[in-house]
Amino acid sequence: MPKLKTHKGMKKRFKISATGKVSHKRCGSSHLMSHKSGKQVRRLRKKSTLSVSAEAHRIRNALLKQQSENPATVAALKQAALAAKTEGEAGAVKSE
């Protein structure tokens, strides 16, 4: 079976973070900016993340990166690890 190829168009337009979030450049920020408010221009400058997890999963599959990652699960595991760490430190302080 041949190797799977990444989708080059998506590779140019989307970036995948270490936790599996998919970010992209907002549309409408390349030209015709004179009639847009300054607030809107500043907002368009920033990258945004996809809120629909199904779309993010589809893009991760097309880019062949972190296909099984779910950002919500990663965030929950991170919070649990931090809670366990702070709980362990609190127990160590009480025993001293």
C-alpha positions as CSV (number, residue, x, y, z in Angstrom):
1,M,0.0,0.0,0.0
2,P,1.5,3.4,-0.9
3,K,2.1,6.2,1.5
4,L,-0.7,8.6,2.3
5,K,-0.2,12.1,1.0
6,T,-1.0,15.3,2.9
7,H,-3.5,17.7,1.3
8,K,-1.2,20.5,0.2
9,G,-3.9,23.2,0.0
10,M,-4.9,22.5,3.6
11,K,-1.2,22.4,4.7
12,K,-0.8,26.0,3.5
13,R,-4.0,27.3,5.2
14,F,-4.2,25.5,8.5
15,K,-1.8,24.9,11.4
16,I,-2.2,22.2,14.1
17,S,-1.0,22.9,17.6
18,A,0.6,20.4,20.0
19,T,-2.7,19.8,21.7
20,G,-4.5,19.2,18.4
21,K,-6.3,22.6,18.0
22,V,-6.6,23.7,14.4
23,S,-5.9,27.4,13.7
24,H,-6.3,29.4,10.5
25,K,-6.2,33.0,9.1
26,R,-9.5,34.8,9.1
27,C,-11.0,35.7,5.8
28,G,-11.6,39.3,4.7
29,S,-8.2,40.7,5.9
30,S,-6.3,41.0,2.6
31,H,-7.7,44.1,0.9
32,L,-10.6,46.6,1.0
33,M,-9.8,47.5,4.6
34,S,-10.6,51.2,4.3
35,H,-14.3,50.9,5.1
36,K,-13.7,48.4,8.0
37,S,-13.5,49.7,11.5
38,G,-10.2,49.6,13.4
39,K,-11.6,47.1,15.9
40,Q,-12.5,44.8,13.0
41,V,-9.1,45.2,11.4
42,R,-7.3,44.3,14.6
43,R,-9.6,41.3,15.1
44,L,-9.0,40.1,11.6
45,R,-5.2,40.2,12.2
46,K,-5.3,37.4,14.7
47,K,-5.6,33.7,13.9
48,S,-8.7,31.9,15.0
49,T,-9.3,28.3,16.0
50,L,-11.9,26.0,14.7
51,S,-14.8,25.5,17.1
52,V,-16.4,22.5,15.4
53,S,-14.5,19.4,16.5
54,A,-15.7,17.4,13.5
55,E,-14.2,19.9,11.1
56,A,-11.0,20.0,13.0
57,H,-10.8,16.2,13.0
58,R,-11.3,16.1,9.2
59,I,-8.5,18.6,8.7
60,R,-6.1,16.7,11.0
61,N,-6.9,13.6,9.0
62,A,-6.1,15.4,5.7
63,L,-2.9,16.7,7.1
64,L,-2.0,13.4,8.7
65,K,-1.1,15.1,12.0
66,Q,-2.4,14.1,15.4
67,Q,-5.4,12.3,14.0
68,S,-6.5,10.7,17.2
69,E,-6.1,13.8,19.4
70,N,-9.1,15.6,20.8
71,P,-8.2,19.0,22.2
72,A,-11.0,18.8,24.9
73,T,-9.6,15.5,26.2
74,V,-6.0,16.9,26.2
75,A,-7.2,19.9,28.2
76,A,-9.1,17.7,30.7
77,L,-6.0,15.5,31.2
78,K,-3.8,18.6,31.7
79,Q,-6.2,20.0,34.3
80,A,-6.3,16.6,36.1
81,A,-2.5,16.4,36.2
82,L,-2.2,20.0,37.5
83,A,-4.8,19.2,40.2
84,A,-2.9,16.0,41.2
85,K,0.3,18.0,41.4
86,T,-1.1,20.8,43.6
87,E,-2.8,18.2,45.8
88,G,0.5,16.3,46.2
89,E,2.3,19.5,47.1
90,A,-0.3,20.4,49.6
91,G,0.0,17.0,51.3
92,A,3.8,17.3,51.4
93,V,3.5,20.7,53.2
94,K,1.0,19.3,55.8
95,S,3.3,16.3,56.6
96,E,6.3,18.6,57.4
